Amino acid sequence: MTVARQPNNRRSKPGGPKTAPRARRPRDSLSQETILAAAEEIALRDGLHALTFQAIGDALGAHPTSLYRHFRDKDELVLELVDGLRARSYGGTVTATDDWRADMRTISQRVREHYVRYAPFAQEMVMRTTRRPVEFANVEFTLDALRRAGLDDDEVVVMQRALGNFVRSVASLEAATLALEPDVRRRDELAWQVEYRQLDPETYPTIAELADRLPSLGAPEAFDVGLELMLDAIEMRAARSRARRGESVEHPGDE
């Protein structure tokens, strides 16, 4: 006897049972602050290249198009994020003193600390010009300090760019080292500290003599020494500028 098969109205679909769609946020519940907080989390985890309106919308449970009510496009969002992070790192914390060199040292160290703090995307962040309040304040501060050093105005603007490029480049390089996978960073550091000590002294006599003194790859001394060299050069150029103008020149170290 044949048993009639009952019709099965429940059709199985590939991928298992269908899950309920994720609830969307209310239309007016987003703000620039909420969006930037989600953007920062994504950038720290995956880098700025992974920062899309779709990714932010998914993180917030919002439709990507709703973000356009707050930001014109991704680039505007990135610039706001970068300037906001700068403000958090050192905005309003640096004030001019009567020592231009100390002022330049302070702002340079603050910028370095900023890139190290946001190491996962420092390489992408360093290339951007935000044209926003914290950047304007930085440029104003450094131009003023270099003028007080005694440079001619034509030299002020060039040295401001040269010093800024040095600070950002070295700081982002240090940040890139910190952003490496831990195992990769360990291997690189081990090679620097161990393999250099094992090189043939007849082939590499100078390395053999100095291997025990080589600083670690992430040693802050490299930044500090480079910064002081830059400041020394600025001081010497400023002395020449004052001499051309017939002003008295105080040499470094004079009391």
Secondary structure, DSSP 4 states (H G I P E B T S, - for coil): -PPPPPP------TTSSPPPPPPPPPTT---HHHHHHHHHHHHHHH-GGG--HHHHHHHHTS-GGGGGGT-SSHHHHHHHHHHHHHHHHHTT-----S-HHHHHHHHHHHHHHHHHHTGGGHHHHTT----SHHHHHHHHHHHHHHHHHT--HHHHHHHHHHHHHHHHHHHHHHHHHHHS-HHHHHHHHHHHHTGGGGS-TTTSHHHHHHGGGPPPTT-THHHHHHHHHHHHHHHHHHHHHHHHTT---PPTT--
